[in-house]
Amino acid sequence: MKNVFLTLALCVSLSGMAQLVNVGSIEKVNIPASEVNKVAAISPDGSYLLITTDFNKGLTKFDLNTGESTLVTDAEGAGFDAKISQDGKSVIYRERTLNNKHMRQTALKSKDLTTGESKQIVKASRNLNAAAIQGNTAIAINKGKMEKKALGAEKAKVEMPVVYVNQNYQLFVNINGKTRQLAPLGNQCRYIWPSISPDGTKALFYVSANGAYVCNLDGSGLQSLGCVRAPKWYGNNLIVGMNDQDDGEVFTSSEIVAVDLQGNRQVLTDNSVIAMYPQPSADGSKIAFSTPTGEAYIINIVK
């Protein structure tokens, strides 16, 4: 079997910090090195990665057990916020094109990784606000309205709200097909990286030049998490993200951090690698991350 991992001795000091997760090991993944790549997503069971380029062009499935690479799509924009279905068999992704007026538009598509079949979920539009997967149902928010499509044989079903930002970086939540704006820090803020907690009760987001926050879906119960950029839910009480530094031109350092809703914080990587954009698996067994030079790593979590 091809060796897809290189185990590293990254010793993370937890002195003075809470231990929120138990890091078993951190391994470098031998992904294809033809160009600068990054991890776009990790499957729910942690068995494969979706790899894209630094400019979010295309998606490649990389099997962590065999090292086999399979092209999913070469579409422009496919790597931006790509999603994997709960059963790991389907992927939804964006496809960016130019219309006859040379204006950028975005379609939402799906790919069955078992059969290779592709489907269009939302036709090319300039108003695609968000894309999500719940179970095996693909969800799009287009012009503020929800559209859904089943990715398998079961009927499309939406059971949880969808949190998203519009083109003006304002925060919204769609509940049962109805959209309303959230402004827990006011309308003057620039909201990015929104997501819903796994139990569908809380919104996570980042406010530019401010930090990460969690609130209830009516905007109440605002909690500051500090500097946790590109935040992702890791269960219902824990967030993972990055704390990155730059000199105005290049990244000089970055570490993956975990923060719980009580304010406790743990650093998961050390300064031997510039660790960015964590992608936790839904089962909690792994957290994938990338480096600015196109490397990929896996943090293995001991339960």
Order of alpha helices (4+ residues) and beta strands (2+ residues): beta-beta-beta-beta-beta-beta-beta-beta-beta-beta-beta-beta-beta-beta-beta-beta-beta-beta-beta-beta-beta-beta-beta-beta-beta-beta-beta
